[in-house]
């Protein structure tokens, strides 16, 4: 897997993921929204950790700045 998530994107994903997971753990959201928040939170944290987002590949997005080696 080629990295396609940059540092700024990683930071935002971690913040959004943690907030979503805190909402679930604090029982702030219930029912279907709890499951949505759980899936969003986990996917944000996982994609920021591995620096790869499958949706970015589908849309051709790359926020990772790669240094070219000669």
C-alpha positions in Angstrom: 0.0 0.0 0.0 1.3 3.4 -1.0 0.9 6.1 1.6 -1.7 8.7 0.5 -2.6 10.4 3.8 -0.3 13.4 4.7 0.5 14.8 8.2 -2.2 17.5 8.2 -4.8 15.0 7.2 -3.6 12.5 9.8 -3.9 15.1 12.5 -7.5 15.9 11.5 -8.4 12.2 11.2 -7.0 11.5 14.7 -9.0 14.4 16.3 -12.2 13.4 14.5 -11.7 9.8 15.3 -11.1 10.4 19.0 -14.1 12.7 19.3 -16.3 10.1 17.7 -15.1 7.4 19.9 -15.5 9.6 23.0 -19.1 10.2 22.0 -19.7 6.5 21.8 -17.9 5.7 25.1 -19.7 8.5 26.9 -23.1 7.2 25.8 -23.8 10.6 24.2 -25.1 9.0 21.0 -27.5 6.0 21.0 -28.9 3.6 18.5 -27.9 3.7 14.9 -25.9 6.9 15.5 -23.7 5.1 18.0 -22.8 2.5 15.4 -22.1 5.2 12.8 -19.9 7.1 15.3 -18.1 3.9 16.2 -17.4 3.0 12.6 -16.3 6.6 11.7 -14.1 6.9 14.8 -12.4 3.5 14.2 -11.8 4.1 10.5 -10.4 7.6 11.1 -7.9 6.3 13.7 -6.9 3.3 11.6 -6.4 5.2 8.4 -4.4 7.9 10.1 -2.2 5.2 11.8 -1.4 3.3 8.5 -1.4 6.5 6.4 -3.6 4.9 3.8 -7.2 5.6 2.9 -8.9 3.3 0.4 -11.5 6.0 -0.5 -8.6 8.4 -1.5 -7.4 5.7 -3.9 -10.8 5.5 -5.6 -11.0 9.3 -6.1 -7.3 9.8 -6.9 -6.6 11.9 -3.9 -3.1 12.0 -2.3 -2.3 14.4 0.6 1.0 12.8 1.4 4.1 14.8 0.3 6.7 12.2 -0.9 10.3 13.2 -1.5 11.6 12.1 -4.8 14.8 10.1 -4.6 17.3 10.3 -7.5 
